Amino acid sequence: MLPKFFNMSEDFWMNLQLRWDLFRAKRSKEKKLQMIKPYTSSEYTAHP
């Protein structure tokens, strides 16, 4: 209904909802996300 009323695409509204959901999820897990150490390939080398 919103896309029709505002004359905008359904994709716009779906993307807006997705971004809002991601924002809320990240915000609720912020402390846990800060504890994650980013992967660096130099830490994990293959041994032949």
HTML snippet that shows the backbone in 3Dmol.js (N, CA, C, O; Angstrom):
<script src="https://3Dmol.org/build/3Dmol-min.js"></script>
<div id="view" style="width:600px;height:400px;position:relative"></div>
<script>
const pdb = `
ATOM      1  N   MET A   1       0.800  -1.192   0.000  1.00  0.00           N
ATOM      2  CA  MET A   1       0.000   0.000   0.000  1.00  0.00           C
ATOM      3  C   MET A   1       0.850   1.267   0.000  1.00  0.00           C
ATOM      4  O   MET A   1       0.529   2.227  -0.701  1.00  0.00           O
ATOM      5  N   LEU A   2       1.928   1.278   0.778  1.00  0.00           N
ATOM      6  CA  LEU A   2       2.788   2.466   0.802  1.00  0.00           C
ATOM      7  C   LEU A   2       3.394   2.770  -0.565  1.00  0.00           C
ATOM      8  O   LEU A   2       3.411   3.931  -0.975  1.00  0.00           O
ATOM      9  N   PRO A   3       3.891   1.763  -1.282  1.00  0.00           N
ATOM     10  CA  PRO A   3       4.459   2.079  -2.600  1.00  0.00           C
ATOM     11  C   PRO A   3       3.440   2.745  -3.524  1.00  0.00           C
ATOM     12  O   PRO A   3       3.766   3.690  -4.242  1.00  0.00           O
ATOM     13  N   LYS A   4       2.239   2.257  -3.501  1.00  0.00           N
ATOM     14  CA  LYS A   4       1.192   2.820  -4.355  1.00  0.00           C
ATOM     15  C   LYS A   4       0.845   4.242  -3.912  1.00  0.00           C
ATOM     16  O   LYS A   4       0.744   5.145  -4.743  1.00  0.00           O
ATOM     17  N   PHE A   5       0.664   4.440  -2.620  1.00  0.00           N
ATOM     18  CA  PHE A   5       0.279   5.744  -2.094  1.00  0.00           C
ATOM     19  C   PHE A   5       1.344   6.797  -2.382  1.00  0.00           C
ATOM     20  O   PHE A   5       1.027   7.904  -2.816  1.00  0.00           O
ATOM     21  N   PHE A   6       2.619   6.448  -2.138  1.00  0.00           N
ATOM     22  CA  PHE A   6       3.706   7.402  -2.334  1.00  0.00           C
ATOM     23  C   PHE A   6       4.302   7.358  -3.740  1.00  0.00           C
ATOM     24  O   PHE A   6       5.248   8.086  -4.041  1.00  0.00           O
ATOM     25  N   ASN A   7       3.748   6.504  -4.598  1.00  0.00           N
ATOM     26  CA  ASN A   7       4.216   6.360  -5.976  1.00  0.00           C
ATOM     27  C   ASN A   7       5.720   6.035  -6.018  1.00  0.00           C
ATOM     28  O   ASN A   7       6.489   6.639  -6.765  1.00  0.00           O
ATOM     29  N   MET A   8       6.103   5.061  -5.189  1.00  0.00           N
ATOM     30  CA  MET A   8       7.492   4.615  -5.115  1.00  0.00           C
ATOM     31  C   MET A   8       7.506   3.099  -5.283  1.00  0.00           C
ATOM     32  O   MET A   8       6.481   2.438  -5.120  1.00  0.00           O
ATOM     33  N   SER A   9       8.669   2.560  -5.606  1.00  0.00           N
ATOM     34  CA  SER A   9       8.766   1.126  -5.873  1.00  0.00           C
ATOM     35  C   SER A   9       8.695   0.295  -4.591  1.00  0.00           C
ATOM     36  O   SER A   9       9.012   0.762  -3.497  1.00  0.00           O
ATOM     37  N   GLU A  10       8.264  -0.957  -4.774  1.00  0.00           N
ATOM     38  CA  GLU A  10       8.271  -1.889  -3.650  1.00  0.00           C
ATOM     39  C   GLU A  10       9.698  -2.133  -3.175  1.00  0.00           C
ATOM     40  O   GLU A  10       9.938  -2.319  -1.981  1.00  0.00           O
ATOM     41  N   ASP A  11      10.650  -2.133  -4.116  1.00  0.00           N
ATOM     42  CA  ASP A  11      12.056  -2.351  -3.763  1.00  0.00           C
ATOM     43  C   ASP A  11      12.556  -1.286  -2.791  1.00  0.00           C
ATOM     44  O   ASP A  11      13.309  -1.593  -1.866  1.00  0.00           O
ATOM     45  N   PHE A  12      12.148  -0.060  -2.992  1.00  0.00           N
ATOM     46  CA  PHE A  12      12.550   1.009  -2.081  1.00  0.00           C
ATOM     47  C   PHE A  12      12.118   0.688  -0.662  1.00  0.00           C
ATOM     48  O   PHE A  12      12.916   0.796   0.269  1.00  0.00           O
ATOM     49  N   TRP A  13      10.864   0.294  -0.486  1.00  0.00           N
ATOM     50  CA  TRP A  13      10.335   0.029   0.849  1.00  0.00           C
ATOM     51  C   TRP A  13      10.945  -1.226   1.464  1.00  0.00           C
ATOM     52  O   TRP A  13      11.186  -1.277   2.670  1.00  0.00           O
ATOM     53  N   MET A  14      11.194  -2.238   0.634  1.00  0.00           N
ATOM     54  CA  MET A  14      11.831  -3.453   1.148  1.00  0.00           C
ATOM     55  C   MET A  14      13.258  -3.157   1.591  1.00  0.00           C
ATOM     56  O   MET A  14      13.704  -3.650   2.627  1.00  0.00           O
ATOM     57  N   ASN A  15      13.975  -2.355   0.812  1.00  0.00           N
ATOM     58  CA  ASN A  15      15.342  -1.984   1.165  1.00  0.00           C
ATOM     59  C   ASN A  15      15.351  -1.135   2.440  1.00  0.00           C
ATOM     60  O   ASN A  15      16.211  -1.317   3.302  1.00  0.00           O
ATOM     61  N   LEU A  16      14.419  -0.232   2.556  1.00  0.00           N
ATOM     62  CA  LEU A  16      14.313   0.594   3.756  1.00  0.00           C
ATOM     63  C   LEU A  16      14.071  -0.275   4.991  1.00  0.00           C
ATOM     64  O   LEU A  16      14.691  -0.064   6.033  1.00  0.00           O
ATOM     65  N   GLN A  17      13.175  -1.244   4.872  1.00  0.00           N
ATOM     66  CA  GLN A  17      12.897  -2.152   5.993  1.00  0.00           C
ATOM     67  C   GLN A  17      14.133  -2.979   6.339  1.00  0.00           C
ATOM     68  O   GLN A  17      14.444  -3.173   7.513  1.00  0.00           O
ATOM     69  N   LEU A  18      14.834  -3.463   5.318  1.00  0.00           N
ATOM     70  CA  LEU A  18      16.044  -4.249   5.539  1.00  0.00           C
ATOM     71  C   LEU A  18      17.104  -3.435   6.269  1.00  0.00           C
ATOM     72  O   LEU A  18      17.712  -3.911   7.228  1.00  0.00           O
ATOM     73  N   ARG A  19      17.321  -2.204   5.809  1.00  0.00           N
ATOM     74  CA  ARG A  19      18.318  -1.347   6.469  1.00  0.00           C
ATOM     75  C   ARG A  19      17.932  -1.049   7.915  1.00  0.00           C
ATOM     76  O   ARG A  19      18.798  -1.011   8.788  1.00  0.00           O
ATOM     77  N   TRP A  20      16.658  -0.840   8.176  1.00  0.00           N
ATOM     78  CA  TRP A  20      16.194  -0.576   9.542  1.00  0.00           C
ATOM     79  C   TRP A  20      16.415  -1.808  10.425  1.00  0.00           C
ATOM     80  O   TRP A  20      16.875  -1.691  11.561  1.00  0.00           O
ATOM     81  N   ASP A  21      16.086  -2.984   9.896  1.00  0.00           N
ATOM     82  CA  ASP A  21      16.280  -4.216  10.660  1.00  0.00           C
ATOM     83  C   ASP A  21      17.756  -4.447  10.968  1.00  0.00           C
ATOM     84  O   ASP A  21      18.096  -4.842  12.083  1.00  0.00           O
ATOM     85  N   LEU A  22      18.634  -4.208  10.002  1.00  0.00           N
ATOM     86  CA  LEU A  22      20.070  -4.364  10.216  1.00  0.00           C
ATOM     87  C   LEU A  22      20.588  -3.367  11.248  1.00  0.00           C
ATOM     88  O   LEU A  22      21.396  -3.722  12.105  1.00  0.00           O
ATOM     89  N   PHE A  23      20.131  -2.137  11.167  1.00  0.00           N
ATOM     90  CA  PHE A  23      20.527  -1.109  12.136  1.00  0.00           C
ATOM     91  C   PHE A  23      20.165  -1.540  13.554  1.00  0.00           C
ATOM     92  O   PHE A  23      20.983  -1.451  14.470  1.00  0.00           O
ATOM     93  N   ARG A  24      18.932  -2.007  13.723  1.00  0.00           N
ATOM     94  CA  ARG A  24      18.480  -2.421  15.051  1.00  0.00           C
ATOM     95  C   ARG A  24      19.237  -3.645  15.546  1.00  0.00           C
ATOM     96  O   ARG A  24      19.569  -3.731  16.728  1.00  0.00           O
ATOM     97  N   ALA A  25      19.512  -4.591  14.658  1.00  0.00           N
ATOM     98  CA  ALA A  25      20.245  -5.798  15.055  1.00  0.00           C
ATOM     99  C   ALA A  25      21.670  -5.451  15.475  1.00  0.00           C
ATOM    100  O   ALA A  25      22.157  -5.945  16.492  1.00  0.00           O
ATOM    101  N   LYS A  26      22.340  -4.603  14.695  1.00  0.00           N
ATOM    102  CA  LYS A  26      23.707  -4.200  15.030  1.00  0.00           C
ATOM    103  C   LYS A  26      23.738  -3.444  16.346  1.00  0.00           C
ATOM    104  O   LYS A  26      24.627  -3.653  17.172  1.00  0.00           O
ATOM    105  N   ARG A  27      22.785  -2.581  16.533  1.00  0.00           N
ATOM    106  CA  ARG A  27      22.737  -1.769  17.752  1.00  0.00           C
ATOM    107  C   ARG A  27      22.515  -2.639  18.985  1.00  0.00           C
ATOM    108  O   ARG A  27      23.101  -2.390  20.038  1.00  0.00           O
ATOM    109  N   SER A  28      21.677  -3.650  18.855  1.00  0.00           N
ATOM    110  CA  SER A  28      21.391  -4.507  20.007  1.00  0.00           C
ATOM    111  C   SER A  28      22.557  -5.436  20.336  1.00  0.00           C
ATOM    112  O   SER A  28      22.655  -5.926  21.461  1.00  0.00           O
ATOM    113  N   LYS A  29      23.442  -5.684  19.366  1.00  0.00           N
ATOM    114  CA  LYS A  29      24.587  -6.578  19.575  1.00  0.00           C
ATOM    115  C   LYS A  29      25.912  -5.826  19.533  1.00  0.00           C
ATOM    116  O   LYS A  29      26.962  -6.436  19.328  1.00  0.00           O
ATOM    117  N   GLU A  30      25.877  -4.524  19.724  1.00  0.00           N
ATOM    118  CA  GLU A  30      27.059  -3.683  19.542  1.00  0.00           C
ATOM    119  C   GLU A  30      28.258  -4.150  20.367  1.00  0.00           C
ATOM    120  O   GLU A  30      29.367  -4.234  19.839  1.00  0.00           O
ATOM    121  N   LYS A  31      28.059  -4.451  21.636  1.00  0.00           N
ATOM    122  CA  LYS A  31      29.183  -4.855  22.490  1.00  0.00           C
ATOM    123  C   LYS A  31      29.782  -6.177  22.032  1.00  0.00           C
ATOM    124  O   LYS A  31      31.002  -6.339  22.033  1.00  0.00           O
ATOM    125  N   LYS A  32      28.937  -7.117  21.642  1.00  0.00           N
ATOM    126  CA  LYS A  32      29.444  -8.401  21.156  1.00  0.00           C
ATOM    127  C   LYS A  32      30.183  -8.222  19.835  1.00  0.00           C
ATOM    128  O   LYS A  32      31.212  -8.859  19.612  1.00  0.00           O
ATOM    129  N   LEU A  33      29.673  -7.366  18.963  1.00  0.00           N
ATOM    130  CA  LEU A  33      30.329  -7.128  17.676  1.00  0.00           C
ATOM    131  C   LEU A  33      31.702  -6.494  17.859  1.00  0.00           C
ATOM    132  O   LEU A  33      32.617  -6.777  17.085  1.00  0.00           O
ATOM    133  N   GLN A  34      31.861  -5.645  18.867  1.00  0.00           N
ATOM    134  CA  GLN A  34      33.147  -5.000  19.121  1.00  0.00           C
ATOM    135  C   GLN A  34      34.191  -6.004  19.597  1.00  0.00           C
ATOM    136  O   GLN A  34      35.389  -5.763  19.446  1.00  0.00           O
ATOM    137  N   MET A  35      33.759  -7.115  20.164  1.00  0.00           N
ATOM    138  CA  MET A  35      34.690  -8.120  20.666  1.00  0.00           C
ATOM    139  C   MET A  35      35.225  -9.030  19.557  1.00  0.00           C
ATOM    140  O   MET A  35      36.197  -9.755  19.772  1.00  0.00           O
ATOM    141  N   ILE A  36      34.605  -9.001  18.380  1.00  0.00           N
ATOM    142  CA  ILE A  36      35.036  -9.870  17.288  1.00  0.00           C
ATOM    143  C   ILE A  36      36.301  -9.311  16.659  1.00  0.00           C
ATOM    144  O   ILE A  36      36.345  -8.159  16.229  1.00  0.00           O
ATOM    145  N   LYS A  37      37.325 -10.148  16.614  1.00  0.00           N
ATOM    146  CA  LYS A  37      38.590  -9.759  16.009  1.00  0.00           C
ATOM    147  C   LYS A  37      38.513 -10.051  14.507  1.00  0.00           C
ATOM    148  O   LYS A  37      38.209 -11.180  14.123  1.00  0.00           O
ATOM    149  N   PRO A  38      38.783  -9.060  13.650  1.00  0.00           N
ATOM    150  CA  PRO A  38      38.717  -9.283  12.204  1.00  0.00           C
ATOM    151  C   PRO A  38      39.723 -10.338  11.744  1.00  0.00           C
ATOM    152  O   PRO A  38      40.825 -10.431  12.285  1.00  0.00           O
ATOM    153  N   TYR A  39      39.350 -11.108  10.771  1.00  0.00           N
ATOM    154  CA  TYR A  39      40.196 -12.133  10.179  1.00  0.00           C
ATOM    155  C   TYR A  39      41.297 -11.486   9.349  1.00  0.00           C
ATOM    156  O   TYR A  39      41.038 -10.568   8.571  1.00  0.00           O
ATOM    157  N   THR A  40      42.507 -11.959   9.515  1.00  0.00           N
ATOM    158  CA  THR A  40      43.607 -11.549   8.639  1.00  0.00           C
ATOM    159  C   THR A  40      44.266 -12.814   8.115  1.00  0.00           C
ATOM    160  O   THR A  40      44.562 -13.728   8.885  1.00  0.00           O
ATOM    161  N   SER A  41      44.494 -12.869   6.833  1.00  0.00           N
ATOM    162  CA  SER A  41      45.015 -14.085   6.215  1.00  0.00           C
ATOM    163  C   SER A  41      46.411 -14.435   6.716  1.00  0.00           C
ATOM    164  O   SER A  41      46.793 -15.604   6.668  1.00  0.00           O
ATOM    165  N   SER A  42      47.185 -13.462   7.195  1.00  0.00           N
ATOM    166  CA  SER A  42      48.535 -13.741   7.671  1.00  0.00           C
ATOM    167  C   SER A  42      48.528 -14.568   8.958  1.00  0.00           C
ATOM    168  O   SER A  42      49.522 -15.217   9.284  1.00  0.00           O
ATOM    169  N   GLU A  43      47.422 -14.548   9.680  1.00  0.00           N
ATOM    170  CA  GLU A  43      47.331 -15.329  10.912  1.00  0.00           C
ATOM    171  C   GLU A  43      47.127 -16.813  10.633  1.00  0.00           C
ATOM    172  O   GLU A  43      47.467 -17.659  11.459  1.00  0.00           O
ATOM    173  N   TYR A  44      46.579 -17.118   9.484  1.00  0.00           N
ATOM    174  CA  TYR A  44      46.251 -18.499   9.151  1.00  0.00           C
ATOM    175  C   TYR A  44      46.906 -18.863   7.828  1.00  0.00           C
ATOM    176  O   TYR A  44      46.392 -18.528   6.760  1.00  0.00           O
ATOM    177  N   THR A  45      48.020 -19.538   7.900  1.00  0.00           N
ATOM    178  CA  THR A  45      48.711 -19.936   6.678  1.00  0.00           C
ATOM    179  C   THR A  45      48.618 -21.441   6.526  1.00  0.00           C
ATOM    180  O   THR A  45      48.643 -22.181   7.509  1.00  0.00           O
ATOM    181  N   ALA A  46      48.513 -21.879   5.302  1.00  0.00           N
ATOM    182  CA  ALA A  46      48.446 -23.312   5.024  1.00  0.00           C
ATOM    183  C   ALA A  46      49.832 -23.922   5.171  1.00  0.00           C
ATOM    184  O   ALA A  46      50.835 -23.318   4.792  1.00  0.00           O
ATOM    185  N   HIS A  47      49.871 -25.113   5.720  1.00  0.00           N
ATOM    186  CA  HIS A  47      51.141 -25.824   5.871  1.00  0.00           C
ATOM    187  C   HIS A  47      51.155 -26.994   4.895  1.00  0.00           C
ATOM    188  O   HIS A  47      50.334 -27.904   5.003  1.00  0.00           O
ATOM    189  N   PRO A  48      52.093 -26.972   3.934  1.00  0.00           N
ATOM    190  CA  PRO A  48      52.127 -28.058   2.926  1.00  0.00           C
ATOM    191  C   PRO A  48      52.518 -29.399   3.506  1.00  0.00           C
ATOM    192  O   PRO A  48      52.585 -30.390   2.779  1.00  0.00           O
TER     193      PRO A  48
END
`;
const viewer = $3Dmol.createViewer("view");
viewer.addModel(pdb, "pdb");
viewer.setStyle({}, {cartoon: {color: "spectrum"}});
viewer.zoomTo();
viewer.render();
</script>
